[in-house]
């Protein structure tokens, strides 16, 4: 049995429980493959959706009780509530103090610039778990088996395209993470890219 498996089983639907276990298994595989801490990956994977099925009022009551501030982008998107409350829930009720685990849960939906290895592992594990069947998941699984950063960039691209097509808000963390990868790609092919951009910008 995985850590916290029994705990979450009575606190979420069968579908959500199955997803959480599958994410933990995918996270363990990715952690092993890319050198992240496997134990931390499993814990973050099992718990990443611990508050996913809460009602909106539950999230708001929790945020208010523990004085958790959120941005206007988070306020406007219910899909983001669970990553914020989930991270805090794990700290308050499960006494998890490891910041790597808490941040992996906190940013598993939006991602962010300068993600740690564990954060990348959980971000992608949530995409490629065995219960996922969306169009393009096989490509993501293939990329994840070859290069984690390439998979993260693909995940960010998929998310941005989907949100843009819906006319939905895109969290700045997601956009900034995407841009970080674009800049890195340019720098690999042209190491003086940023310097050239700076000089061009200052001529305008």
Secondary structure, DSSP 8 states (H G I E B T S, - for coil): --TTHHHHHTTS-HHHHHHHHHHHHHHHHHHHHHT--HHHHHHHHHHTTTTTT--HHHHHHHHHHTT----HHHHT-GGGHHHHHHHHHHHHTS----HHHHHHHHTTTT--TT--HHHHHHHHHHHHSTT---TTHHHHHHHHHH-HHHHHHHHHHHHHHHHHHHT----HHHHHHHHHHHHHHHHHH-TTHHHHHHHHHHH-
